[in-house]
Amino acid sequence: MSDIKRLTVFVHTVEAGSFSGAAKRLGIARSAVSRHIAALEKEHGVRLLNRTTRHLSLTDAGRIFYESSIRILAEAEAVTHRIQQLREKPTGTLKVAGPTSFGRQLGALVHEFQQLHPALAIELQLDDRVVNMVEEGIDVSIRVGWLEDSRLIARHICDASRILCASPAYIEHRGQPEKPSQLIEHDCIIFTLLPTPHQWQFSRNKQRESIQIRGQILTNSIIAMHSLALSGAGIAPMSRFLVNEDLKSGRLKQVLPEYDYGCAGIYAVYQDKRYKQPKVRLFIDFIQKRIQHLLRE
């Protein structure tokens, strides 16, 4: 490194035409420039620069040394650039966790990201429980919903709107509620992972309303709740992106569409120390850019 530094000082001295000019370019003392040039001349046993009170000029040996120095410095810069690119290139294995309900979207994201970085292996774990990222060695966990306090860091990716829905058979049999208060007359599927499973919050025209609902079926699984809604078991709270296809095909119908049922945040959770790894940082940035498009599909 000291040799490269001396070559850099020599090249700047030649191009600036003076020790003081090189010192100004490099932000070092004029005496330091002089010491570097003297050390080079002593090392090679030849004079590289002719010095006068007003001007510096290259000797024959100095001209050869200058041309060689330019090539060496250019190659050193190229090597540094290639090494930096290698450091930024994701390698190894990226361990990603997410809920089973988000598996289709997350699987598509993982495949697309791996195509961009073929040297990277990705292990995708789907589980509705909140995994212990430290114990299980998870690099990134995608969570949908509400975050508890944690030593981990969460980046908010986007919000997913939530709706109520039920099967056409259920609505035909029990009727379509016209306002939230009528939900107490209906079978509601209770999702136990909500912050307030038995109390649903609504808003309309800036007016908020909270309804205590009832239901004989409770579950902590989005997939089970989806299946229950399709089978006509009752009214289910779902993220819209999970039931878009069912709504389009008519397998499910939205309940109380005039009311806002809120949204669930989608977060990328990671350990602070792991974010410095290119594979983690690039994957989170990639999800941030691509996820909105997938949620609309």
MILO-841813 format. One record per residue (C-alpha): residue number from 1; residue in one letter; chain; x, y, z. Coordinates in nm, 2 decimals, always signed. Example, Ala and Ser with C-alpha at 12.3 -4.5 7.8 and 13.67 -1.06 7.14 Angstrom:
% residues 2
k->1	r->a	c->A	east->+1.23	north->-0.45	up->+0.78
k->2	r->s	c->A	east->+1.37	north->-0.11	up->+0.71
END
This chain:
% residues 297
k->1	r->m	c->A	east->+0.00	north->+0.00	up->+0.00
k->2	r->s	c->A	east->+0.29	north->+0.23	up->+0.08
k->3	r->d	c->A	east->+0.44	north->+0.17	up->-0.27
k->4	r->i	c->A	east->+0.10	north->+0.26	up->-0.43
k->5	r->k	c->A	east->+0.09	north->+0.57	up->-0.22
k->6	r->r	c->A	east->+0.44	north->+0.67	up->-0.34
k->7	r->l	c->A	east->+0.35	north->+0.61	up->-0.70
k->8	r->t	c->A	east->+0.04	north->+0.82	up->-0.65
k->9	r->v	c->A	east->+0.24	north->+1.11	up->-0.51
k->10	r->f	c->A	east->+0.49	north->+1.08	up->-0.79
k->11	r->v	c->A	east->+0.22	north->+1.09	up->-1.06
k->12	r->h	c->A	east->+0.05	north->+1.39	up->-0.90
k->13	r->t	c->A	east->+0.39	north->+1.57	up->-0.87
k->14	r->v	c->A	east->+0.46	north->+1.53	up->-1.24
k->15	r->e	c->A	east->+0.11	north->+1.64	up->-1.34
k->16	r->a	c->A	east->+0.11	north->+1.93	up->-1.10
k->17	r->g	c->A	east->+0.46	north->+2.04	up->-1.20
k->18	r->s	c->A	east->+0.57	north->+2.11	up->-0.84
k->19	r->f	c->A	east->+0.59	north->+1.97	up->-0.50
k->20	r->s	c->A	east->+0.35	north->+2.23	up->-0.36
k->21	r->g	c->A	east->+0.10	north->+2.17	up->-0.64
k->22	r->a	c->A	east->+0.10	north->+1.79	up->-0.56
k->23	r->a	c->A	east->+0.07	north->+1.86	up->-0.19
k->24	r->k	c->A	east->-0.24	north->+2.07	up->-0.25
k->25	r->r	c->A	east->-0.40	north->+1.81	up->-0.47
k->26	r->l	c->A	east->-0.34	north->+1.53	up->-0.22
k->27	r->g	c->A	east->-0.41	north->+1.73	up->+0.09
k->28	r->i	c->A	east->-0.07	north->+1.66	up->+0.25
k->29	r->a	c->A	east->+0.23	north->+1.87	up->+0.34
k->30	r->r	c->A	east->+0.49	north->+1.97	up->+0.08
k->31	r->s	c->A	east->+0.76	north->+1.81	up->+0.29
k->32	r->a	c->A	east->+0.57	north->+1.48	up->+0.28
k->33	r->v	c->A	east->+0.57	north->+1.50	up->-0.10
k->34	r->s	c->A	east->+0.95	north->+1.57	up->-0.11
k->35	r->r	c->A	east->+1.01	north->+1.27	up->+0.12
k->36	r->h	c->A	east->+0.81	north->+1.03	up->-0.10
k->37	r->i	c->A	east->+1.00	north->+1.14	up->-0.41
k->38	r->a	c->A	east->+1.34	north->+1.11	up->-0.24
k->39	r->a	c->A	east->+1.25	north->+0.76	up->-0.11
k->40	r->l	c->A	east->+1.15	north->+0.65	up->-0.47
k->41	r->e	c->A	east->+1.48	north->+0.78	up->-0.61
k->42	r->k	c->A	east->+1.68	north->+0.62	up->-0.33
k->43	r->e	c->A	east->+1.50	north->+0.29	up->-0.38
k->44	r->h	c->A	east->+1.57	north->+0.28	up->-0.76
k->45	r->g	c->A	east->+1.91	north->+0.44	up->-0.75
k->46	r->v	c->A	east->+1.83	north->+0.70	up->-1.02
k->47	r->r	c->A	east->+1.71	north->+1.06	up->-1.03
k->48	r->l	c->A	east->+1.35	north->+1.08	up->-1.15
k->49	r->l	c->A	east->+1.30	north->+1.45	up->-1.15
k->50	r->n	c->A	east->+1.51	north->+1.75	up->-1.25
k->51	r->r	c->A	east->+1.45	north->+2.02	up->-0.99
k->52	r->t	c->A	east->+1.49	north->+2.39	up->-1.04
k->53	r->t	c->A	east->+1.36	north->+2.68	up->-0.83
k->54	r->r	c->A	east->+1.06	north->+2.73	up->-1.07
k->55	r->h	c->A	east->+1.01	north->+2.40	up->-1.25
k->56	r->l	c->A	east->+1.03	north->+2.02	up->-1.23
k->57	r->s	c->A	east->+1.10	north->+1.80	up->-1.53
k->58	r->l	c->A	east->+1.13	north->+1.43	up->-1.59
k->59	r->t	c->A	east->+1.46	north->+1.26	up->-1.65
k->60	r->d	c->A	east->+1.47	north->+0.98	up->-1.90
k->61	r->a	c->A	east->+1.44	north->+0.73	up->-1.61
k->62	r->g	c->A	east->+1.16	north->+0.94	up->-1.47
k->63	r->r	c->A	east->+0.97	north->+0.94	up->-1.79
k->64	r->i	c->A	east->+0.98	north->+0.56	up->-1.80
k->65	r->f	c->A	east->+0.89	north->+0.54	up->-1.44
k->66	r->y	c->A	east->+0.60	north->+0.78	up->-1.49
k->67	r->e	c->A	east->+0.45	north->+0.58	up->-1.78
k->68	r->s	c->A	east->+0.48	north->+0.26	up->-1.58
k->69	r->s	c->A	east->+0.33	north->+0.43	up->-1.27
k->70	r->i	c->A	east->+0.02	north->+0.53	up->-1.47
k->71	r->r	c->A	east->-0.04	north->+0.17	up->-1.58
k->72	r->i	c->A	east->+0.02	north->+0.03	up->-1.23
k->73	r->l	c->A	east->-0.22	north->+0.28	up->-1.07
k->74	r->a	c->A	east->-0.49	north->+0.21	up->-1.33
k->75	r->e	c->A	east->-0.46	north->-0.16	up->-1.28
k->76	r->a	c->A	east->-0.47	north->-0.12	up->-0.90
k->77	r->e	c->A	east->-0.78	north->+0.08	up->-0.93
k->78	r->a	c->A	east->-0.94	north->-0.18	up->-1.15
k->79	r->v	c->A	east->-0.85	north->-0.45	up->-0.90
k->80	r->t	c->A	east->-1.00	north->-0.25	up->-0.62
k->81	r->h	c->A	east->-1.32	north->-0.20	up->-0.82
k->82	r->r	c->A	east->-1.35	north->-0.58	up->-0.90
k->83	r->i	c->A	east->-1.30	north->-0.67	up->-0.53
k->84	r->q	c->A	east->-1.56	north->-0.41	up->-0.43
k->85	r->q	c->A	east->-1.80	north->-0.57	up->-0.68
k->86	r->l	c->A	east->-1.73	north->-0.91	up->-0.53
k->87	r->r	c->A	east->-1.80	north->-0.78	up->-0.18
k->88	r->e	c->A	east->-2.13	north->-0.64	up->-0.30
k->89	r->k	c->A	east->-2.23	north->-0.97	up->-0.48
k->90	r->p	c->A	east->-2.46	north->-1.18	up->-0.27
k->91	r->t	c->A	east->-2.32	north->-1.53	up->-0.21
k->92	r->g	c->A	east->-2.38	north->-1.82	up->+0.03
k->93	r->t	c->A	east->-2.73	north->-1.90	up->+0.16
k->94	r->l	c->A	east->-3.01	north->-1.66	up->+0.24
k->95	r->k	c->A	east->-3.26	north->-1.79	up->+0.49
k->96	r->v	c->A	east->-3.60	north->-1.63	up->+0.45
k->97	r->a	c->A	east->-3.91	north->-1.69	up->+0.67
k->98	r->g	c->A	east->-4.27	north->-1.59	up->+0.62
k->99	r->p	c->A	east->-4.63	north->-1.69	up->+0.69
k->100	r->t	c->A	east->-4.79	north->-1.97	up->+0.49
k->101	r->s	c->A	east->-5.06	north->-1.73	up->+0.38
k->102	r->f	c->A	east->-4.80	north->-1.52	up->+0.20
k->103	r->g	c->A	east->-4.63	north->-1.82	up->+0.04
k->104	r->r	c->A	east->-4.74	north->-1.77	up->-0.32
k->105	r->q	c->A	east->-4.62	north->-1.41	up->-0.33
k->106	r->l	c->A	east->-4.31	north->-1.47	up->-0.13
k->107	r->g	c->A	east->-4.22	north->-1.77	up->-0.35
k->108	r->a	c->A	east->-4.25	north->-1.56	up->-0.66
k->109	r->l	c->A	east->-4.02	north->-1.29	up->-0.51
k->110	r->v	c->A	east->-3.76	north->-1.55	up->-0.40
k->111	r->h	c->A	east->-3.75	north->-1.70	up->-0.74
k->112	r->e	c->A	east->-3.71	north->-1.37	up->-0.92
k->113	r->f	c->A	east->-3.44	north->-1.25	up->-0.68
k->114	r->q	c->A	east->-3.25	north->-1.58	up->-0.72
k->115	r->q	c->A	east->-3.26	north->-1.54	up->-1.09
k->116	r->l	c->A	east->-3.09	north->-1.20	up->-1.05
k->117	r->h	c->A	east->-2.82	north->-1.35	up->-0.83
k->118	r->p	c->A	east->-2.76	north->-1.71	up->-0.94
k->119	r->a	c->A	east->-2.46	north->-1.75	up->-0.71
k->120	r->l	c->A	east->-2.70	north->-1.72	up->-0.41
k->121	r->a	c->A	east->-2.89	north->-2.01	up->-0.26
k->122	r->i	c->A	east->-3.22	north->-1.93	up->-0.09
k->123	r->e	c->A	east->-3.39	north->-2.13	up->+0.18
k->124	r->l	c->A	east->-3.76	north->-2.03	up->+0.22
k->125	r->q	c->A	east->-3.93	north->-2.14	up->+0.54
k->126	r->l	c->A	east->-4.31	north->-2.09	up->+0.57
k->127	r->d	c->A	east->-4.47	north->-2.10	up->+0.91
k->128	r->d	c->A	east->-4.75	north->-1.91	up->+1.08
k->129	r->r	c->A	east->-4.57	north->-1.89	up->+1.41
k->130	r->v	c->A	east->-4.33	north->-1.61	up->+1.48
k->131	r->v	c->A	east->-4.00	north->-1.77	up->+1.44
k->132	r->n	c->A	east->-3.70	north->-1.71	up->+1.67
k->133	r->m	c->A	east->-3.47	north->-1.56	up->+1.41
k->134	r->v	c->A	east->-3.16	north->-1.57	up->+1.63
k->135	r->e	c->A	east->-3.19	north->-1.94	up->+1.73
k->136	r->e	c->A	east->-3.30	north->-2.05	up->+1.38
k->137	r->g	c->A	east->-3.04	north->-1.85	up->+1.19
k->138	r->i	c->A	east->-3.30	north->-1.66	up->+0.98
k->139	r->d	c->A	east->-3.16	north->-1.37	up->+0.78
k->140	r->v	c->A	east->-3.50	north->-1.20	up->+0.69
k->141	r->s	c->A	east->-3.85	north->-1.27	up->+0.82
k->142	r->i	c->A	east->-4.15	north->-1.13	up->+0.63
k->143	r->r	c->A	east->-4.43	north->-1.06	up->+0.87
k->144	r->v	c->A	east->-4.78	north->-0.95	up->+0.79
k->145	r->g	c->A	east->-4.98	north->-0.78	up->+1.06
k->146	r->w	c->A	east->-4.88	north->-0.63	up->+1.39
k->147	r->l	c->A	east->-4.53	north->-0.63	up->+1.53
k->148	r->e	c->A	east->-4.45	north->-0.68	up->+1.90
k->149	r->d	c->A	east->-4.16	north->-0.51	up->+2.06
k->150	r->s	c->A	east->-3.84	north->-0.69	up->+1.97
k->151	r->r	c->A	east->-3.47	north->-0.66	up->+1.97
k->152	r->l	c->A	east->-3.49	north->-0.70	up->+1.59
k->153	r->i	c->A	east->-3.53	north->-0.43	up->+1.33
k->154	r->a	c->A	east->-3.83	north->-0.40	up->+1.11
k->155	r->r	c->A	east->-3.86	north->-0.21	up->+0.78
k->156	r->h	c->A	east->-4.21	north->-0.13	up->+0.68
k->157	r->i	c->A	east->-4.25	north->-0.25	up->+0.32
k->158	r->c	c->A	east->-4.61	north->-0.16	up->+0.25
k->159	r->d	c->A	east->-4.97	north->-0.19	up->+0.39
k->160	r->a	c->A	east->-5.22	north->-0.45	up->+0.28
k->161	r->s	c->A	east->-5.58	north->-0.35	up->+0.29
k->162	r->r	c->A	east->-5.81	north->-0.58	up->+0.49
k->163	r->i	c->A	east->-6.17	north->-0.66	up->+0.41
k->164	r->l	c->A	east->-6.45	north->-0.88	up->+0.54
k->165	r->c	c->A	east->-6.58	north->-1.15	up->+0.31
k->166	r->a	c->A	east->-6.81	north->-1.45	up->+0.30
k->167	r->s	c->A	east->-6.93	north->-1.71	up->+0.05
k->168	r->p	c->A	east->-7.23	north->-1.65	up->-0.17
k->169	r->a	c->A	east->-7.40	north->-1.95	up->+0.00
k->170	r->y	c->A	east->-7.36	north->-1.80	up->+0.34
k->171	r->i	c->A	east->-7.49	north->-1.46	up->+0.23
k->172	r->e	c->A	east->-7.79	north->-1.62	up->+0.06
k->173	r->h	c->A	east->-7.87	north->-1.81	up->+0.37
k->174	r->r	c->A	east->-7.79	north->-1.54	up->+0.63
k->175	r->g	c->A	east->-7.82	north->-1.22	up->+0.44
k->176	r->q	c->A	east->-7.58	north->-0.93	up->+0.37
k->177	r->p	c->A	east->-7.53	north->-0.70	up->+0.67
k->178	r->e	c->A	east->-7.57	north->-0.34	up->+0.58
k->179	r->k	c->A	east->-7.39	north->-0.19	up->+0.87
k->180	r->p	c->A	east->-7.13	north->-0.31	up->+1.13
k->181	r->s	c->A	east->-7.38	north->-0.33	up->+1.42
k->182	r->q	c->A	east->-7.56	north->-0.61	up->+1.23
k->183	r->l	c->A	east->-7.25	north->-0.83	up->+1.25
k->184	r->i	c->A	east->-7.37	north->-0.94	up->+1.60
k->185	r->e	c->A	east->-7.64	north->-1.14	up->+1.42
k->186	r->h	c->A	east->-7.39	north->-1.33	up->+1.21
k->187	r->d	c->A	east->-7.14	north->-1.61	up->+1.24
k->188	r->c	c->A	east->-6.80	north->-1.45	up->+1.24
k->189	r->i	c->A	east->-6.48	north->-1.65	up->+1.20
k->190	r->i	c->A	east->-6.24	north->-1.53	up->+1.48
k->191	r->f	c->A	east->-5.88	north->-1.49	up->+1.38
k->192	r->t	c->A	east->-5.70	north->-1.52	up->+1.71
k->193	r->l	c->A	east->-5.38	north->-1.35	up->+1.60
k->194	r->l	c->A	east->-5.55	north->-1.01	up->+1.56
k->195	r->p	c->A	east->-5.47	north->-0.75	up->+1.83
k->196	r->t	c->A	east->-5.84	north->-0.76	up->+1.94
k->197	r->p	c->A	east->-5.99	north->-1.08	up->+1.79
k->198	r->h	c->A	east->-6.35	north->-1.03	up->+1.91
k->199	r->q	c->A	east->-6.36	north->-0.66	up->+1.85
k->200	r->w	c->A	east->-6.36	north->-0.54	up->+1.49
k->201	r->q	c->A	east->-6.29	north->-0.17	up->+1.41
k->202	r->f	c->A	east->-6.45	north->+0.02	up->+1.12
k->203	r->s	c->A	east->-6.44	north->+0.37	up->+0.98
k->204	r->r	c->A	east->-6.66	north->+0.55	up->+0.73
k->205	r->n	c->A	east->-6.66	north->+0.93	up->+0.65
k->206	r->k	c->A	east->-6.41	north->+0.98	up->+0.93
k->207	r->q	c->A	east->-6.64	north->+0.82	up->+1.18
k->208	r->r	c->A	east->-6.50	north->+0.52	up->+1.38
k->209	r->e	c->A	east->-6.70	north->+0.23	up->+1.51
k->210	r->s	c->A	east->-6.60	north->-0.07	up->+1.72
k->211	r->i	c->A	east->-6.82	north->-0.39	up->+1.72
k->212	r->q	c->A	east->-6.80	north->-0.68	up->+1.96
k->213	r->i	c->A	east->-6.85	north->-0.98	up->+1.73
k->214	r->r	c->A	east->-6.92	north->-1.34	up->+1.81
k->215	r->g	c->A	east->-6.84	north->-1.67	up->+1.65
k->216	r->q	c->A	east->-6.82	north->-2.04	up->+1.72
k->217	r->i	c->A	east->-6.50	north->-2.10	up->+1.52
k->218	r->l	c->A	east->-6.17	north->-1.96	up->+1.61
k->219	r->t	c->A	east->-5.83	north->-2.01	up->+1.43
k->220	r->n	c->A	east->-5.48	north->-1.88	up->+1.43
k->221	r->s	c->A	east->-5.43	north->-1.98	up->+1.06
k->222	r->i	c->A	east->-5.50	north->-1.76	up->+0.77
k->223	r->i	c->A	east->-5.52	north->-2.06	up->+0.54
k->224	r->a	c->A	east->-5.78	north->-2.23	up->+0.76
k->225	r->m	c->A	east->-5.98	north->-1.91	up->+0.78
k->226	r->h	c->A	east->-5.98	north->-1.87	up->+0.40
k->227	r->s	c->A	east->-6.10	north->-2.23	up->+0.37
k->228	r->l	c->A	east->-6.37	north->-2.17	up->+0.63
k->229	r->a	c->A	east->-6.50	north->-1.86	up->+0.45
k->230	r->l	c->A	east->-6.51	north->-2.05	up->+0.11
k->231	r->s	c->A	east->-6.70	north->-2.34	up->+0.27
k->232	r->g	c->A	east->-6.97	north->-2.10	up->+0.41
k->233	r->a	c->A	east->-6.88	north->-2.11	up->+0.78
k->234	r->g	c->A	east->-6.92	north->-1.74	up->+0.83
k->235	r->i	c->A	east->-6.77	north->-1.39	up->+0.77
k->236	r->a	c->A	east->-6.39	north->-1.38	up->+0.77
k->237	r->p	c->A	east->-6.15	north->-1.09	up->+0.81
k->238	r->m	c->A	east->-5.89	north->-1.13	up->+0.53
k->239	r->s	c->A	east->-5.61	north->-0.93	up->+0.36
k->240	r->r	c->A	east->-5.75	north->-0.83	up->+0.02
k->241	r->f	c->A	east->-5.45	north->-0.96	up->-0.17
k->242	r->l	c->A	east->-5.52	north->-1.31	up->-0.04
k->243	r->v	c->A	east->-5.87	north->-1.32	up->-0.18
k->244	r->n	c->A	east->-5.85	north->-1.11	up->-0.49
k->245	r->e	c->A	east->-5.90	north->-1.41	up->-0.72
k->246	r->d	c->A	east->-6.19	north->-1.54	up->-0.51
k->247	r->l	c->A	east->-6.36	north->-1.20	up->-0.53
k->248	r->k	c->A	east->-6.31	north->-1.19	up->-0.91
k->249	r->s	c->A	east->-6.44	north->-1.54	up->-0.97
k->250	r->g	c->A	east->-6.74	north->-1.49	up->-0.73
k->251	r->r	c->A	east->-6.63	north->-1.76	up->-0.49
k->252	r->l	c->A	east->-6.63	north->-1.50	up->-0.22
k->253	r->k	c->A	east->-6.82	north->-1.17	up->-0.18
k->254	r->q	c->A	east->-6.70	north->-0.86	up->+0.01
k->255	r->v	c->A	east->-6.91	north->-0.78	up->+0.32
k->256	r->l	c->A	east->-6.97	north->-0.41	up->+0.42
k->257	r->p	c->A	east->-6.77	north->-0.28	up->+0.12
k->258	r->e	c->A	east->-6.86	north->+0.08	up->+0.21
k->259	r->y	c->A	east->-6.67	north->+0.06	up->+0.53
k->260	r->d	c->A	east->-6.29	north->+0.07	up->+0.58
k->261	r->y	c->A	east->-6.17	north->-0.23	up->+0.78
k->262	r->g	c->A	east->-5.81	north->-0.10	up->+0.81
k->263	r->c	c->A	east->-5.49	north->-0.26	up->+0.69
k->264	r->a	c->A	east->-5.22	north->-0.49	up->+0.79
k->265	r->g	c->A	east->-4.86	north->-0.38	up->+0.76
k->266	r->i	c->A	east->-4.61	north->-0.60	up->+0.57
k->267	r->y	c->A	east->-4.26	north->-0.58	up->+0.73
k->268	r->a	c->A	east->-3.91	north->-0.72	up->+0.66
k->269	r->v	c->A	east->-3.76	north->-0.81	up->+0.99
k->270	r->y	c->A	east->-3.39	north->-0.86	up->+1.04
k->271	r->q	c->A	east->-3.10	north->-0.86	up->+1.29
k->272	r->d	c->A	east->-2.91	north->-0.54	up->+1.28
k->273	r->k	c->A	east->-2.57	north->-0.71	up->+1.23
k->274	r->r	c->A	east->-2.70	north->-0.91	up->+0.93
k->275	r->y	c->A	east->-2.82	north->-0.61	up->+0.74
k->276	r->k	c->A	east->-2.45	north->-0.53	up->+0.65
k->277	r->q	c->A	east->-2.44	north->-0.85	up->+0.44
k->278	r->p	c->A	east->-2.51	north->-0.77	up->+0.07
k->279	r->k	c->A	east->-2.75	north->-1.07	up->+0.04
k->280	r->v	c->A	east->-2.98	north->-0.93	up->+0.32
k->281	r->r	c->A	east->-2.96	north->-0.57	up->+0.22
k->282	r->l	c->A	east->-3.03	north->-0.64	up->-0.15
k->283	r->f	c->A	east->-3.31	north->-0.88	up->-0.08
k->284	r->i	c->A	east->-3.50	north->-0.63	up->+0.14
k->285	r->d	c->A	east->-3.45	north->-0.35	up->-0.12
k->286	r->f	c->A	east->-3.57	north->-0.58	up->-0.39
k->287	r->i	c->A	east->-3.89	north->-0.67	up->-0.19
k->288	r->q	c->A	east->-3.96	north->-0.30	up->-0.13
k->289	r->k	c->A	east->-3.96	north->-0.24	up->-0.50
k->290	r->r	c->A	east->-4.15	north->-0.54	up->-0.62
k->291	r->i	c->A	east->-4.41	north->-0.63	up->-0.36
k->292	r->q	c->A	east->-4.68	north->-0.38	up->-0.46
k->293	r->h	c->A	east->-4.69	north->-0.52	up->-0.81
k->294	r->l	c->A	east->-4.74	north->-0.87	up->-0.67
k->295	r->l	c->A	east->-5.01	north->-0.77	up->-0.43
k->296	r->r	c->A	east->-5.22	north->-0.63	up->-0.72
k->297	r->e	c->A	east->-5.20	north->-0.95	up->-0.92
END
